[in-house]
Amino acid sequence: MKIAAYNLSGQGSFAQDKPALAEAIKTSGADIVLLPGTSRVRRAIGAAALCAGAQVDTNVVSLAIDGEAVTAQRWLYRQRILVTFSRAARPWVIVTDPSLFAEICAKAGVEPAALDPAPATSSRTKVNGLVAASGGGESTIKPDAKLLFVAGAGWTKKQADGATHLDEAASTITGFLAKSGASLGSSKSLVDMPEAAEAFKFMSHMNQVGQTGATPRHAKGLSTCCHGEEPHVVGWRFIGERRAVNLDANCGWAQGKADVLYVADAFEVMKKVNELL
């Protein structure tokens, strides 16, 4: 049984990536093709696998090889059930969790080859120029970012002077996002607050992390003004290194849910961080 692995990084278009991936699957002659689940790969792999006559599965977190038998594992039902499955069809394209791609390739004994798609030569679309987007603002959800920054309801609470500082909180958060390139997450409590909707226009329920939200996959995560209760922390299960800032030394993060807990005022901490950045 032959196994091949490819890495597709950087920027590219669907018109470039689809034929390149399809050609790689066909010419490799491999029974199993491994790819990292980056946003670029996910955009084109469905169409590429169809063109190559291959079957494809995504979000794979583990791979076991025993002779000719190959089994994969992935989470289902909001990461509550871990299933083990296999396919008889070949070629079988397996798109792994991006953070686990190198580890899975190493276990399979294969070195990923870099794909460098050529510019698309045939297209009915003519680009006459680029116009900057307006009105919608920059996206705060960045799946490929190395850091997840989570804001909790504490940003809306009264501070030491007895008043709330929503505009200051919003500018501090957006300032950190702009300087660090982090992806923004939120607790359910914060996105459900009507009083925060005006100041936190850059945040929506799409940013929610937790049991009823998303389960992002980033190398590192920083939680601020969030107590770290289980319904929220369940969305952190794939975050590699967890750190939290909270004034409560007995919050949920202190119960073994964070690698490092800073017992401090998030307003002051993040102001200092922004200054250093």
Secondary structure, DSSP 4 states (H G I P E B T S, - for coil): --EEEEE--S---HHHHHHHHHHHHHHH--SEEEEE--HHHHHHHHHHHHHHT-EEEEEEEEEEEETTEEEEEEEETTTTEEEEE---SSSEEEEE-GGGHHHHHHHHT-PPEEP-PPPP---S----------SS------TT-SEEEEE-GGGGS--TTSS--HHHHHHHHHHHHHHH-PEEEE-HHHHT-GGGTTTTTT--GGGBBSTTSB----SEEEEES----HHHHGGGTT-SEEEEEES-TTSGGGTTT-SEEEES-HHHHHHHHHHH-
